Structures are given as C-alpha cells and as structure tokens.
Amino acid sequence: MVALDFMLTAAAAALLNIGLLGGVMTTYIQNMRLIKSYFTIGLVLVASLFILQNIVTIIFWSKLYIAGPSIKNIVDAAAPYLFSINTAQYAGLGLLLWITGR
C-alpha cells in the first residue's frame, strides 16, 4: 500500500470516527437529559473532545501532506502509523457505540 493510500484511508477512518462519535454523543446527550450527573456531562465532553481531535488530525495531516517535497518523505513514513491509529480508534468507537446502544 503506498503512502497516499494510507493517508486517504486514514482520513476516511477519521471521518467515520466523527460519525461514530456523533452517534455515541447523541446517546450520551439523551442520557444527560434524564440523568443529570457529572458523569454524563463528562461523557459528552469526552466525546466532543474526540470529535475535535479527529477534525484536527484531518486538518493537520492534510496541511503536512501538501506542504511540499521537503517534508513528503516524513509524512509518507508516518502515514501507516496514522492509518493504524485511526483504524484502531474506529474499531474501539464501533464497540463503544454498540455497547452504548444496548
């Protein structure tokens, strides 16, 4: 798999993560309305921060990727790791959404 494929797949996984987090956060907000506690507020805050992290990741890596040839080798070398991180996060968030919906 070439670096561009890793970058595009990692970006797609980050976008899917945002969608999964939206589903998780919707459930947490519904729970927060019923159960007014610091824990439910904390869950909404954590999900919001994860959404922000995925948005920042997409922006950061896209800026690095188009920065120019001088940094291209570093970005290409890091792309498989970003792909792994986002894919693992996607699997974890999928499980979290499944558990949260039960």
C-alpha positions as CSV (number, residue, x, y, z in Angstrom):
1,M,0.0,0.0,0.0
2,V,1.5,3.3,-1.0
3,A,1.6,6.3,1.4
4,L,-1.2,8.2,-0.4
5,D,-3.5,5.2,0.1
6,F,-2.6,5.1,3.8
7,M,-3.3,8.9,4.1
8,L,-6.6,8.7,2.2
9,T,-7.7,5.6,4.2
10,A,-6.7,7.2,7.5
11,A,-8.6,10.4,6.6
12,A,-11.7,8.2,5.7
13,A,-11.3,6.4,9.1
14,A,-11.2,9.8,10.9
15,L,-14.4,10.9,9.1
16,L,-16.0,7.6,10.1
17,N,-14.8,8.1,13.6
18,I,-16.5,11.5,13.7
19,G,-19.8,9.8,12.6
20,L,-19.5,7.1,15.2
21,L,-18.8,9.7,17.9
22,G,-21.8,11.7,16.7
23,G,-23.9,8.6,17.4
24,V,-22.3,8.0,20.8
25,M,-22.7,11.6,21.7
26,T,-26.4,11.6,20.7
27,T,-27.0,8.8,23.2
28,Y,-24.9,10.5,25.9
29,I,-26.9,13.7,25.5
30,Q,-30.2,11.8,25.7
31,N,-28.9,10.2,28.9
32,M,-27.7,13.5,30.2
33,R,-31.2,14.9,29.9
34,L,-32.5,12.0,32.0
35,I,-29.6,11.6,34.4
36,K,-28.2,14.9,35.4
37,S,-24.8,14.0,36.8
38,Y,-21.2,14.9,36.4
39,F,-20.5,11.5,34.8
40,T,-23.0,12.0,31.9
41,I,-21.7,15.6,31.4
42,G,-18.2,14.1,31.3
43,L,-19.1,11.5,28.7
44,V,-20.5,14.3,26.4
45,L,-17.4,16.3,27.0
46,V,-15.0,13.4,26.2
47,A,-17.0,12.5,23.0
48,S,-16.8,16.2,22.0
49,L,-13.0,16.3,22.5
50,F,-12.6,13.1,20.5
51,I,-14.5,14.7,17.6
52,L,-12.3,17.8,17.9
53,Q,-9.2,15.5,17.9
54,N,-10.3,13.8,14.7
55,I,-11.0,17.1,13.0
56,V,-7.6,18.5,14.0
57,T,-6.0,15.3,12.8
58,I,-7.5,15.6,9.4
59,I,-6.6,19.2,9.0
60,F,-3.0,18.7,10.4
61,W,-2.2,15.8,8.1
62,S,-3.7,17.4,5.0
63,K,-1.6,20.5,5.6
64,L,1.5,18.4,6.1
65,Y,0.8,16.4,3.0
66,I,0.5,19.4,0.8
67,A,3.4,21.2,2.5
68,G,5.8,20.3,-0.3
69,P,8.5,17.8,-1.3
70,S,10.9,18.7,1.6
71,I,8.6,17.1,4.2
72,K,7.0,14.5,1.9
73,N,9.3,11.6,3.0
74,I,8.5,12.2,6.7
75,V,4.7,12.3,6.0
76,D,4.9,9.2,3.8
77,A,6.8,7.4,6.6
78,A,4.3,8.4,9.3
79,A,1.2,7.6,7.1
80,P,1.0,3.9,8.0
81,Y,1.0,4.8,11.7
82,L,-1.7,7.3,11.3
83,F,-3.7,4.7,9.4
84,S,-3.2,2.2,12.3
85,I,-4.2,4.7,15.0
86,N,-7.4,5.8,13.2
87,T,-8.4,2.2,12.3
88,A,-7.9,1.1,15.9
89,Q,-9.9,4.1,17.1
90,Y,-12.6,3.2,14.6
91,A,-12.8,-0.3,16.0
92,G,-13.0,0.9,19.5
93,L,-15.6,3.5,18.8
94,G,-17.7,0.9,16.9
95,L,-17.7,-1.3,20.0
96,L,-18.4,1.7,22.2
97,L,-21.4,2.7,20.1
98,W,-22.7,-0.9,20.1
99,I,-22.4,-1.1,23.9
100,T,-23.9,2.3,24.4
101,G,-26.9,1.4,22.3
102,R,-27.7,-1.7,24.3
